[in-house]
């Protein structure tokens, strides 16, 4: 049974009590949002509920979704939509403080526990029995496609390189991610520039999530101080998992492995497989020979100016963050 966390809120007349909840937005392929109705009520609302004592809001969202709908959500695929206040749907004289998260679509077959009814509704379609939280805050927030990156996947070397600036800037970049509240997703290693980026994030009290293969973890290269380190079987699984978890990709100096990761996700952009920004962090001109080669591909007719322009190039953290925030996906190559 969830514990109701309430906070009195002073107003000009009668104090309003606040109920803290977590809620999950899940959309299907048509953009419709999953809504639920509790037994004995008339209002449609997002799946979710109140926290247990000491429970993190994300953990509340995962637990409540499982209890109400019988589906286990992936904790690393929850994306924060916002914290919103609105009149409570079913408790007169109360308001809710809702921590709202988005999660990719999963199959939900039937309601459980106190949930009596499921309904998928498009945010643009008015419904007389919709909870105020949705109509006032959640649905308008979903209509805003310009959302800042919450997680960045970093590709970089397992070596430090010969230029001391590489390690210095990599650590500073990690610190900037942590200070900005942007979470790191990377290959999970403790060595080289990848370890420096992760250390920078952790030293600034940020979150760093690693995805590493069984072979590498057995080779004792895994970073033991991460927020979370996942172990997968193959490099293909590793790359797919990192791509699923992130909002943007950034390549720092690195070798063949970094190039392979970079070119795969950049190709996905040009083909329309994903619409996430891909960037080169050009520290001390490291990527200039590669940029010249890409320009040569365009001049030789093997790439296009549109593809070239879709690849972000930045020489500082501030420039990188600004370009990621303002990036727009290109038209897919074959459309």
Order of alpha helices (4+ residues) and beta strands (2+ residues): beta-beta-beta-beta-alpha-beta-beta-beta-alpha-beta-alpha-beta-alpha-beta-alpha-beta-alpha-beta-alpha-beta-alpha-alpha-beta-alpha
